[in-house]
Amino acid sequence: MSDQEQADAAEDADEAETEGLADGDFVRVAYTIRTADDDRVIDTTDEEVAEDAEIDTEEHEFEPRIIALGAGHVFPSVEEAFIGAEVGDEGVVDVPAEDAFGAYDPEEVETVKADKIPEDSRYPGAQVQIDNQQGYLETIIGGRARVDFNHPLAGEDLEYEYEILEEIDDREEQAAGMLGMYLQEAPEVRIETVTEEEETVTEDDDGEEVVETEEVEKDVLYVTATQAMQMNQQWMFQKQQIAQDLMSRLDLDRVVVEEVIEGGGMGGLGGMMGGMGGAGAGDIEEALEDVDVDADEIVDEIDEE
């Protein structure tokens, strides 16, 4: 390699090092999101911040999140700030309402019949679901209710304060992080490379079909499904899309969800006939004797049929 070629290669390497984070990278981020008007905390990874804001800390885990750039895990304006940034960078991004939860639409406030709302939810501020739409009850007078179907933060400009803590290269951490973003809980995961046989059909010189078998390696993500995960509505209705996103971004061939049932103290389950399932012939005769029934007589009747 000539001196000029070495200089060009060194320059290219320096440029690559200074390019920073790019679409497809995974990073661990600490952040706090506040409303711009009144500095109200709406989301944070800092437990102390949550406590000061009087957010219920028992129901949530407060720790930095793993996000995938380009996956829509953060607001577009925040993602723009992350592209080209470096680990250790921190700052505040102003997020306009249109870039966050949308502008407030007065037409999304509707009057509905009160009987569409369960009695225990007939109070101002209650979250209700009407005709598959989520909304908040504003007022209820007589048989009519005013329901706001805008997002609670619609029309709010936000401030996203962040610190980029580290870049994540381990695929299992990446997978757990992506699932955590979708489900608000990171389940246990593992990635294994398995060898499988695949058949391919080709033609020989005479035009005859020939079936060939070859061994191929596939990367499989195994996800341990917790009870909370199985009850998570986003997982219940979007598991196919979530799995496809995982396979696409992590270069996986398959996602396997494993349901784990822990052992308990219950005895064996009874079968049909009041729990006599699985019993031997002698056990059945004893049971019949207990209820004053002649077993031989029953067998004879069955043979006659």
N, C-alpha and C positions, 0 to 999 in steps of 0.2 A: 504494500500500500504506500502510495507516494505521500510526501509531507502535506500536500494540499488535500488529499483524500482523508488523511488522519484529522486534519483541522476541520474539514466539513463534518466528519463523523462526530467529533467532539462538540461541535456547534449544535448538531442535531440532538445529541444527548442532553446538552444544557437546556435546549428549548423544550424537550420532552419533560425534563424535571420541573420546569417552571410553568408548565401548562396547568398544573393543579388538577382538581377533581373534574371528572367528565361524566357524561351520561352513561348510566350502567354501573357506576361505582356505588359501593355501600359504605355508609359512614354512621358512626355513633354520635348522636347529637343531644346536647342538653339544651332545653328551651323553655321559655315562658311566653305565653300569648296573652296580651291584654287588649281591652278595648281602648281606642285612641281617645275617646271623649272623656271617660270617667276612670280610666286606669284600672278597670275591673279585670281580675284574672279569670280567664276562661279555660286555660289548660296549662299545665306545667309538668316538668319532670323533677322538680325540686320540692321535697316534702315540707321544708320549712316555709317556702313561699305558699304552698297550699294551706298550711296551718294558719298562717297570717291572714290568708284570704277566706278563712273559715270554710274551706272545702273539706268534705268528709274524707279523711285520710285512711279510714278503716276499709273502705270499699275498693280502694285502688292501690296499685303499686307505683311508687314514684321513683323512677330511675331513667337514665338516658335511653333514648330509643335508637334503634337501627333503622335507617331509611335507605331506600334504593333510589338514586337519582334517575329521573325519567319515568318513575312508576306512579307519579301522582300522589305520593305520600305527603307532600307539603304543597303549600300554595304556589302557583306559578312564579310569582315575584320572588318568593323565598328560594325557589329552585334556581332562578337566574342568579341570585347572589351566591349560591353554593358552587355553581359551575365555574371552574377556574380558581376556586378558593383553595386554601391549604389547611391541613390539620393544625389546630391551634387558633385558627381565625375565629373571631367573635364579632358580634355587632347587632344592630337592630334594623329590621326591614319594615318599612311602612307598607301595609297591605290594604289597598282600597277595597271598599265593600264589594265592588263588582268582581274583584279578584279573590274574594273570600267566600261569603255565603250569599252573595247576590244583592241587588238593590231591593228595597222594600216595595212590594206591589200591593196597593190598596185593593185591587180586584181579587186578591187572594183572601180577603176577609169576607166571609159569607154568613148569612142567617139561615139556620137550619131548625128543624123541629127538635124540641128538647127531648122527645122520647127516643131520638137516635143516640142519645148519650146515656150511659149507665148512671143509675141514681147516685152511686158513690163517687161519680166524677162530675157532678153538677155543681161546680164551684169555680170562681174565677181563678185562672192560672192552671187549671187541670189539663194534663196532656190527654188528648182524646184521638180516636181513630174513627173516621167516618168515610164510608165508601172507599176504603183502602188508602185514605189520605191521613197523614199525621197533622194534628193542629193543636192549638191552645185555646181554651175557652176564655173569652174576654168577659162576656156578661151573659146572664140568663134571666129573662123576665117572662113570667107566665109560661106559655108553651113554646117560646122562641129562645134560641141561643145564638150568640154571635161568636163565631169560631175563626181564629186567625191561622191560615194554613201557610203563612210565611215561615221560614226558618227563624228560630228565636233570635239569631244574630244577623238576620237580613238587614241591610242598610248600615251596618256597623263597620267603620274603618278599624283596622287592627294594627297592633305593633307586635312583631315577632322578634323576640330577643333570643339569641342563640350563641352557642359555642360548639365548634366542631372538635370533638374529642379524639377520634381516631378513625382510620379507614379499616374496614373489615374485609379480609380476604378469605377467611374460612367459610366454606360453603354451608356447613351446618349452622354456624352462627347467622349467616345471611338468611337461611331458610327460616330459622326461629324468629329472626327479626321481622321478616316480611309477614309471617303469620301473626306475630304480636301486633303489628300495625293493623291488620285486618280484624283481629279478634279481641284486641285489648288484653291478650294473654298469650304468652309464648309457651307452647307445648314442648314436650320432649321430642327431639328429632334425631335421626341418624341417617347418613348416606352410605349405602353399600354398593359395591360393584359386583354384579352377578353375571354369570356366564350362561347363556341360553343357546339352544339350537334353533336355527331358522332355515326354512326351506326356500329355495329359489328355483324357478323353472326356466330352463334355457333350451336351446335347440342344438342338436348335434348336426354333423355334416349332411345327414340325410333328411334334415328337417323334422326329425322326431323330437318330441318333448322329453327333456331329461330333468329329473328332480335332483337337485344337489342340496346337501345339508352342510351348513357351516356353523361354527361356534362364534357368537358375537358377545361382546361385553356391553352391559347396560348399567347406567347409574340410576339407582332407585332411592328415592327419599321415603323413609318410613316415619310416619307421624303418629305419636301416641295420643289418641283422642281421650281427653278428660270428659267427665260428665258435663262440665260447664261449656266445653267446646261443642259438644253434641247438641246442647240446647241453645247455642248462640244463633240468633236469627240470620246474621249475615252468612255464617257457615252453612246453615240449613238451606238457604236459598241460592248461595253463590259458590258452593264448594267446587263446582266444575270450573268456573272462571278463575277462582283462586289457584286451583291446581295447575291450570294451563299457564297462568302468570308465573308460578314457581318454576315450572319446567322450562319456560321460555327464557327467563332471566338467569337461571342457574344451570342451564344446559343439562337438564335431567331428561331421562327417558320415561320415567314413571313415578307416580306418587301413590304410596300405599298407606291407608289410614288404618291403624290397628286399634281395636276396641279392647281394653283390658278390664276384665271382671275379677275383682279380688275375692279370695275365699272368705266364706262367712261361717257362722255357727249353725246354720239351718241344717236340718236332717234331709234325707232323701225325699224328693217330691213323689207324692202318690200318683198312680196312674188312673185309669178308668175304674169304674165299679167301686167308688168310695175309697180309693187308695190301695187296691189290691193289684195294681199293675205291676208286672214283673214277678209276681209270686209264682212259686212252683205248684205242681198239681196237688201235692200234699198240703200245702198252705191253703189252697182253695177249699179242699175237702174239710180242713179244720174250721175254716171260716164258715162254711155252710152248716157244719155241725153246731156251731155256736148259735145259729139262728134257727135251729130245729128243722133243717131241710135234709132230706135223704139224697146224698150225692149220687149214689148208684142209680136211683130213680131218675134223676135229671139226665145222667149220661144215657140211659136207655131211651128216654124221650127224644134226645138229640139224634141217636142212631136211627130211630124210627122215622124221623123227618128226612 
